Amino acid sequence: MGKQAVGLLETRGLCCLVSGVDAALKAASVELTGPMRSIGSGLCNAVVTGDVAAVKAAIDAGADTAASLGEVVTAHVIARPDEAIDPVIVGEKPAPKSK
């Protein structure tokens, strides 16, 4: 991934997530990593990446906007994530192990 931080925004309902992600992307220099996902039971999440300060600012702005429209379940920033979480966050399949 090569990013310094990962930010996760999870909401109940797609409308508030889309608005929250829009605010997050406009608030700081971060990238949306992969598609916004529907988890089930109305839960949706999105992941942004960038440097730690930018991701923190983006997630704070996104959570505030999403909360004004619906329910924010969680908003979290992981600084310096281990490379092992890349497949989970980005949705990539792990590379096959060589024999």
N, C-alpha and C positions, 0 to 999 in steps of 0.2 A: 504494500500500500504506500509506504514511503511518506505517510502523513504523521504529524506530531500529535494529533488528537482526533477522536471520533466523538460525534455528538448524536444522541438518540432522542427522538421526540415521538412519543406514543400518545394517541388520543382515542377517544371514543367517538367515532364518526369521521368520515372522509372530508367533509367540508371544512371543519376547523383545522384538520391536518394540512390541507392544501393551503389554506390562508396562513397558517403558522410557518410552513416551509417557505412560502413566498416572502414573508417578513424576514425569516432567517437568512435567506439568500441575498436579500437587499441590505441587510444590516451589517454584513461583514463579508470578507473575502473567503468564502467557503464553497465547497462543491457538494452537490447532491450525489451521493454514492448509491447507484442502482435505483430501481423504481421504488415508489412508495408502496408499501405492502399492506394488504388486509390480512389480519391475523385470525379473525373470527370473533363472533360475539360483538361485532361492532368496533373492535379494536383495529387501529391502523398505526403503522409506524413509518418513519423515515430516518435516514442516516445521512449526516453531513460530515465532511472531513476538512481539515485545514490545520493551521497552527493553533496552539492552545487558546490564546487570547481571542482569536477570531471565532473559533468554535464556541467558546463560552458566551461571547456576545451574541452570536447567531442563535444559539439555543435559548438564551434568556429572552431575546426579542420574539422568537417563534413561539415560545411557551406563553408569553404574555398575550400575543395576538390570538393564539388558539384558545386560550382560557376565556377570552372575551366572547367567543362564539360557541364554545362547547366545553367538554371535559378533557382536561389534560391528565392522562394517567401517570406519565412520568416524563421527565426531561433530564437527561444525564450526559455528562461529558467524561470521557475516558482519555486522560493524558498519556501519551506515549504507549499506546496499546501494543501488546505482543503480536508478532506476525501470525501466531497460531489462530487468532480470531478473524483473520482476513476472510477465510471461506464462510464463516458464519455471518459476518457483516455484509460482504459483497455478494454472497451467494455463489461463490465459485466452488467447483468441485476440487478436492485436494489432488495434487499431482500424484500419479501412481508411483509407488516406491520401486526403485530399481533393485534387482536381485543381485 
